[in-house]
Amino acid sequence: MRFREWLDTRTLPPPGRPERTADLVAALDDPAAPTMPWLLVLEFQAQEDPDKLDVTLEEVALLRSRARHGEDRSGKYRVMAALVYLRGHSPEDVVDMTLPDGSGTRHAPLIWNVAADSAAETLEAVAAGQRSWGTLFWVPLMAGSGDDTVIARWKELAVTLVADKRMRGNLAGIAWVFAELAGTMLAWKRGLEDWEMTESQVVNNWIEKGRSEAKLEDARAFLVRALRRRFGEALPSEVLETINAQPSTQMLEDWFDAALSVTSLQDFVAVLRR
């Protein structure tokens, strides 16, 4: 299959439910069936999640039922999911809800447990042209990536294969981020001490996104805490779901102010429904 483009596939959530949006969705063309393209749902995990296959099954079903292609937007995509585990491994590979005769539902995503790959072997595959130089981004997450000889080989290949200095800066910046996740940050910082760094816009964007997400989580937590202090621990599921699905820090702050001023939980629910 051939990659065509990344798609913005944010979908309308069912009433009363949080939005389900995949990390990335790629549109792929199948030369053997050009009128039946695929969507590949990509999800990235930094820790084991026993419910992740259920989540990707839901995402696949939403895209299958709502996404359309073709000039008249009537064609349905074939849809599959892929999970990339940056750390640890997928607790299960398949959601199998089939009967002995094969009828039912079976969801079997593509799964890459990055930490199970050998960093040294991967680098030699890159050097031999068997893997793209883009694989260098992932090496710090792989087994044995904290070894000094591995880091030195990574630097050698990065200099040889990546001519653009800014891209090399992106490589180094993301290597540090992934090395911290893998617990080998000190080895990579030591190994890249003499590396000529340029500012990485990619890493800066990640940091900014992380700060925004942290602010959102704090605002949600403070709001729920205020509501429980005023109206008791047992908050309606509708209230919690609405708060957790709210993407605006400013709106959460407005709701926090309302939580302090309303006289009853019913009055606060009315504020949420405006």
C-alpha positions as CSV (number, residue, x, y, z in Angstrom):
1,M,0.0,0.0,0.0
2,R,1.1,3.6,-0.7
3,F,0.8,6.5,1.7
4,R,-1.2,9.4,0.4
5,E,-1.8,11.9,3.2
6,W,-2.5,12.5,6.8
7,L,-6.1,13.2,7.5
8,D,-7.9,15.4,10.1
9,T,-10.5,12.9,11.3
10,R,-11.9,14.5,14.4
11,T,-15.4,13.0,14.7
12,L,-18.5,14.2,16.4
13,P,-18.9,12.3,19.7
14,P,-22.1,10.5,20.6
15,P,-24.3,12.5,22.9
16,G,-22.9,12.6,26.5
17,R,-19.6,10.9,25.5
18,P,-16.1,12.3,25.2
19,E,-14.6,12.9,21.8
20,R,-12.7,10.0,20.3
21,T,-9.8,11.3,18.1
22,A,-6.9,9.1,17.0
23,D,-3.4,10.4,17.4
24,L,-2.8,10.2,13.7
25,V,-4.8,8.8,10.7
26,A,-3.1,8.0,7.4
27,A,-4.9,7.6,4.1
28,L,-3.4,4.7,2.1
29,D,-4.0,3.7,-1.5
30,D,-4.1,0.0,-2.5
31,P,-2.7,-0.5,-6.0
32,A,-4.6,-3.8,-6.2
33,A,-7.9,-2.1,-5.3
34,P,-7.7,1.6,-6.2
35,T,-11.3,2.3,-5.5
36,M,-11.1,0.9,-2.0
37,P,-8.5,2.9,0.0
38,W,-7.6,2.4,3.6
39,L,-7.4,4.5,6.7
40,L,-4.7,3.6,9.2
41,V,-5.4,4.7,12.8
42,L,-2.1,5.3,14.6
43,E,-2.0,5.4,18.4
44,F,1.1,6.0,20.5
45,Q,1.4,4.6,24.0
46,A,3.9,5.5,26.7
47,Q,2.6,2.9,29.2
48,E,0.5,-0.3,29.2
49,D,-3.2,0.3,28.9
50,P,-5.5,-2.7,29.2
51,D,-8.3,-0.8,27.5
52,K,-6.4,0.5,24.5
53,L,-7.6,-2.2,22.1
54,D,-11.2,-1.4,23.0
55,V,-10.5,2.3,22.3
56,T,-9.0,1.6,18.9
57,L,-11.9,-0.7,18.1
58,E,-14.2,2.2,18.8
59,E,-12.1,4.6,16.7
60,V,-12.0,2.2,13.8
61,A,-15.8,1.7,14.0
62,L,-16.4,5.5,14.0
63,L,-14.2,6.1,11.0
64,R,-15.7,3.2,9.1
65,S,-19.2,4.5,9.7
66,R,-18.5,8.3,9.2
67,A,-15.5,8.8,6.9
68,R,-16.1,8.9,3.2
69,H,-14.1,9.2,0.0
70,G,-14.6,9.8,-3.7
71,E,-16.0,12.7,-5.6
72,D,-19.5,12.2,-4.3
73,R,-18.3,11.3,-0.8
74,S,-20.2,8.0,-0.9
75,G,-17.3,5.5,-0.7
76,K,-16.5,3.9,2.6
77,Y,-12.9,3.3,3.7
78,R,-11.4,0.1,4.9
79,V,-10.0,0.9,8.3
80,M,-7.3,-0.7,10.4
81,A,-5.5,0.3,13.6
82,A,-1.8,0.3,14.6
83,L,-0.4,0.7,18.1
84,V,3.1,1.9,18.8
85,Y,4.2,1.2,22.4
86,L,7.1,3.6,23.2
87,R,7.7,1.8,26.5
88,G,6.6,-1.6,27.8
89,H,4.4,-3.8,25.6
90,S,0.8,-4.3,24.6
91,P,-1.0,-6.3,27.2
92,E,-3.0,-8.1,24.5
93,D,-2.8,-8.4,20.7
94,V,-6.4,-9.2,19.7
95,V,-10.0,-8.5,20.8
96,D,-11.6,-11.7,19.7
97,M,-15.4,-11.8,20.0
98,T,-16.1,-14.5,17.5
99,L,-18.1,-17.7,17.7
100,P,-16.7,-21.2,16.8
101,D,-18.0,-20.8,13.3
102,G,-16.1,-17.5,12.9
103,S,-19.0,-15.1,13.0
104,G,-18.7,-12.1,15.3
105,T,-16.1,-9.4,15.7
106,R,-12.4,-9.7,15.7
107,H,-10.1,-6.7,16.1
108,A,-6.4,-7.3,15.5
109,P,-4.3,-4.1,15.2
110,L,-0.8,-3.9,13.9
111,I,1.4,-3.6,17.1
112,W,5.0,-2.4,17.4
113,N,6.6,-2.8,20.9
114,V,9.5,-0.5,20.2
115,A,11.4,-1.6,23.3
116,A,11.6,-5.2,22.1
117,D,13.8,-4.2,19.1
118,S,17.6,-4.2,19.4
119,A,19.1,-0.8,19.1
120,A,22.4,-2.1,17.8
121,E,20.8,-4.4,15.2
122,T,18.5,-1.6,14.0
123,L,21.4,0.8,13.5
124,E,23.2,-1.8,11.3
125,A,20.0,-2.2,9.3
126,V,19.9,1.6,8.8
127,A,23.6,1.5,7.8
128,A,22.9,-1.3,5.2
129,G,20.0,0.7,3.7
130,Q,17.5,-1.9,4.9
131,R,15.8,0.7,7.1
132,S,15.2,4.4,6.5
133,W,17.3,7.0,8.4
134,G,14.0,8.0,10.0
135,T,14.4,4.9,12.2
136,L,17.0,6.9,14.1
137,F,14.3,8.8,15.8
138,W,13.1,5.6,17.5
139,V,16.5,4.0,18.5
140,P,16.7,5.6,22.0
141,L,13.6,3.6,23.0
142,M,15.0,0.3,21.9
143,A,16.8,-2.4,23.9
144,G,20.5,-1.6,24.6
145,S,20.1,2.0,23.5
146,G,22.0,3.3,26.6
147,D,25.2,1.6,25.6
148,D,28.0,4.1,24.7
149,T,28.9,2.2,21.5
150,V,25.3,2.4,20.4
151,I,25.1,6.1,21.0
152,A,28.4,6.6,19.1
153,R,27.1,4.6,16.2
154,W,23.8,6.6,16.2
155,K,25.8,9.9,16.0
156,E,27.9,8.5,13.1
157,L,24.9,7.5,11.1
158,A,23.0,10.7,11.9
159,V,25.9,12.8,10.5
160,T,26.4,10.6,7.5
161,L,22.8,10.3,6.5
162,V,21.2,13.5,7.6
163,A,22.7,16.5,5.8
164,D,20.2,19.2,7.1
165,K,21.5,20.7,10.4
166,R,18.0,21.5,11.6
167,M,16.8,18.0,11.0
168,R,19.9,16.7,13.0
169,G,18.8,19.1,15.7
170,N,15.3,17.5,15.7
171,L,16.9,14.1,15.8
172,A,19.0,15.0,18.9
173,G,16.1,16.8,20.6
174,I,13.7,13.9,20.2
175,A,16.5,11.4,21.2
176,W,16.7,13.2,24.5
177,V,12.9,13.1,25.0
178,F,12.8,9.3,24.2
179,A,15.9,8.6,26.2
180,E,14.3,10.1,29.2
181,L,11.2,8.0,28.7
182,A,13.4,4.9,28.4
183,G,15.5,5.8,31.5
184,T,18.8,6.4,29.6
185,M,18.8,10.2,29.6
186,L,22.2,10.5,31.3
187,A,23.9,8.2,28.8
188,W,22.5,10.2,25.9
189,K,23.3,13.6,27.3
190,R,26.9,12.4,27.9
191,G,27.1,10.9,24.4
192,L,25.7,14.0,22.7
193,E,27.8,16.5,24.7
194,D,29.8,17.5,21.6
195,W,26.8,17.5,19.3
196,E,26.2,20.7,17.4
197,M,22.7,21.5,18.5
198,T,20.2,23.7,16.6
199,E,16.9,24.6,18.2
200,S,14.3,21.9,17.4
201,Q,10.9,23.3,16.6
202,V,9.5,19.8,16.9
203,V,10.6,19.4,20.4
204,N,9.5,23.0,21.3
205,N,6.0,22.2,20.0
206,W,6.0,19.0,22.1
207,I,6.9,20.9,25.2
208,E,4.3,23.6,24.5
209,K,1.6,20.9,23.9
210,G,2.7,19.2,27.2
211,R,2.3,22.4,29.1
212,S,-1.1,23.1,27.6
213,E,-2.3,19.5,28.5
214,A,-0.9,19.9,32.0
215,K,-2.8,23.2,32.5
216,L,-6.0,21.5,31.2
217,E,-5.6,18.6,33.6
218,D,-5.0,21.0,36.5
219,A,-8.0,23.1,35.7
220,R,-10.3,20.0,35.5
221,A,-8.9,18.7,38.8
222,F,-9.4,22.0,40.6
223,L,-13.0,22.3,39.3
224,V,-13.9,18.7,40.3
225,R,-12.4,19.3,43.7
226,A,-14.3,22.5,44.2
227,L,-17.6,20.9,43.3
228,R,-17.0,18.0,45.7
229,R,-16.1,20.3,48.5
230,R,-19.3,22.2,48.0
231,F,-21.8,19.5,46.9
232,G,-20.4,16.2,48.1
233,E,-18.2,13.4,46.5
234,A,-21.0,11.8,44.4
235,L,-21.1,14.0,41.3
236,P,-23.3,13.0,38.4
237,S,-21.5,11.2,35.5
238,E,-22.8,13.8,33.1
239,V,-21.0,16.5,35.1
240,L,-17.7,14.6,35.2
241,E,-17.8,13.6,31.5
242,T,-18.6,17.2,30.4
243,I,-15.6,18.5,32.5
244,N,-13.2,15.9,31.2
245,A,-14.2,16.5,27.6
246,Q,-13.8,20.3,27.8
247,P,-10.8,21.4,25.7
248,S,-10.7,25.0,26.8
249,T,-8.8,26.2,29.9
250,Q,-10.7,29.5,29.8
251,M,-14.1,27.7,29.9
252,L,-12.9,25.5,32.8
253,E,-11.9,28.6,34.7
254,D,-15.3,30.2,34.0
255,W,-17.0,27.0,35.3
256,F,-14.7,27.1,38.4
257,D,-15.9,30.6,39.2
258,A,-19.5,29.4,38.7
259,A,-18.9,26.5,41.0
260,L,-18.0,28.9,43.8
261,S,-21.0,31.2,43.2
262,V,-24.0,28.9,42.5
263,T,-26.2,27.8,45.4
264,S,-26.9,24.2,44.2
265,L,-25.5,21.5,42.0
266,Q,-28.6,21.8,39.8
267,D,-27.7,25.4,39.2
268,F,-24.1,24.4,38.2
269,V,-25.5,21.8,35.7
270,A,-27.6,24.5,34.2
271,V,-24.4,26.5,33.7
272,L,-22.8,23.5,31.9
273,R,-25.8,23.3,29.5
274,R,-25.7,26.9,28.4
